[in-house]
């Protein structure tokens, strides 16, 4: 004799909803890509630029200038690192014995960005263009 097993209506709804959520979430990454491409194609970006003098916090202005200097120094540091690597390879110096000076500059740039973010969050009402 064959037993019939019935699932209650709430259980079936629960399984159906779970399947719908799984299917929808698997399509989410594609939706983000499509909307990003459409936004780019129609020129949706609303980038705003302002002069550094419009920022009232002197600490934030100083950090921005330090950060910009560090970013501008990166190409020179890259050239130095490439030159150093070529020299080390020519001389047969093992990787474990090579200096870490260029890596330190990258770390300092990241620390400056972190400080800039922190000051900007603290002075949130003061960052941006001055009110008219």
C-alpha positions in Angstrom: 0.0 0.0 0.0 1.3 3.4 -1.0 1.2 6.2 1.5 0.3 9.6 0.4 2.3 12.4 2.0 0.9 15.8 1.9 2.8 19.0 2.7 0.9 21.8 4.2 0.3 25.0 2.2 2.7 27.2 4.4 5.5 24.6 3.9 5.0 24.6 0.1 4.9 28.5 0.1 8.1 28.6 2.2 10.0 26.3 -0.2 8.7 28.3 -3.2 9.7 31.6 -1.7 13.1 30.2 -0.8 13.6 29.0 -4.4 12.5 32.5 -5.7 15.0 34.3 -3.4 17.9 32.0 -4.5 17.1 32.5 -8.2 16.7 36.3 -7.8 20.0 36.6 -5.8 21.8 34.6 -8.4 20.7 37.1 -11.0 21.7 40.2 -8.9 25.3 40.4 -10.1 24.1 40.5 -13.7 21.6 43.3 -12.9 24.4 45.4 -11.3 26.5 45.0 -14.4 23.7 45.9 -16.7 22.6 49.0 -14.7 26.2 50.2 -14.4 26.7 49.9 -18.2 23.5 51.8 -18.8 24.4 54.5 -16.3 27.8 54.9 -18.0 26.2 55.0 -21.5 23.7 57.7 -20.7 26.2 59.8 -18.7 24.5 59.4 -15.4 27.6 60.1 -13.2 27.2 63.4 -11.4 30.8 64.0 -10.4 31.4 67.3 -8.6 34.7 69.0 -8.3 35.6 71.9 -5.9 38.6 73.9 -5.1 40.5 72.8 -2.0 39.9 76.3 -0.5 36.2 75.4 -0.2 37.1 72.9 2.5 36.9 74.6 5.9 38.9 72.1 8.0 42.6 72.9 7.8 43.4 69.4 8.9 41.4 67.9 6.1 43.0 70.3 3.6 46.5 69.3 4.8 45.7 65.6 4.6 44.4 66.1 1.0 47.6 67.8 0.0 49.7 65.1 1.6 47.6 62.4 0.0 47.8 64.1 -3.4 51.6 64.4 -3.1 51.9 60.7 -2.1 49.8 59.7 -5.2 51.9 61.9 -7.4 55.1 60.3 -6.0 53.9 56.8 -6.9 55.2 56.7 -10.5 58.7 57.8 -9.4 58.6 55.1 -6.6 57.5 52.5 -9.2 60.5 53.4 -11.4 62.9 53.2 -8.4 61.4 49.8 -7.5 61.8 48.5 -11.0 65.4 49.8 -11.1 66.2 48.2 -7.7 64.6 44.9 -8.7 66.7 44.8 -11.9 69.8 45.6 -10.0 69.1 42.9 -7.4 68.4 40.3 -10.1 71.6 41.2 -11.9 73.6 40.8 -8.7 71.8 37.6 -7.8 70.4 38.9 -4.5 67.7 36.6 -3.1 64.2 38.1 -2.6 64.4 37.5 1.2 67.4 39.9 1.4 65.9 42.7 -0.6 64.8 46.1 1.0 61.2 47.1 1.6 61.5 50.9 1.0 59.0 51.0 -1.9 56.4 48.9 0.0 56.7 51.4 2.9 55.7 54.3 0.6 52.6 52.3 -0.4 51.7 51.7 3.3 52.1 55.4 4.0 49.8 56.3 1.2 47.2 53.9 2.6 47.6 55.4 6.1 47.1 58.9 4.7 43.9 57.8 3.0 42.7 56.3 6.2 43.4 59.5 8.1 41.7 61.6 5.4 38.6 59.4 5.6 38.6 59.7 9.4 38.8 63.5 9.4 36.3 63.8 6.6 33.8 61.7 8.7 34.5 63.7 11.8 34.1 67.1 10.0 31.2 65.9 7.8 29.3 69.2 8.0 32.4 71.2 7.0 33.6 69.2 4.0 32.5 70.4 0.6 31.6 73.8 -1.0 30.8 76.7 1.4 27.1 77.5 1.6 26.1 80.5 -0.5 
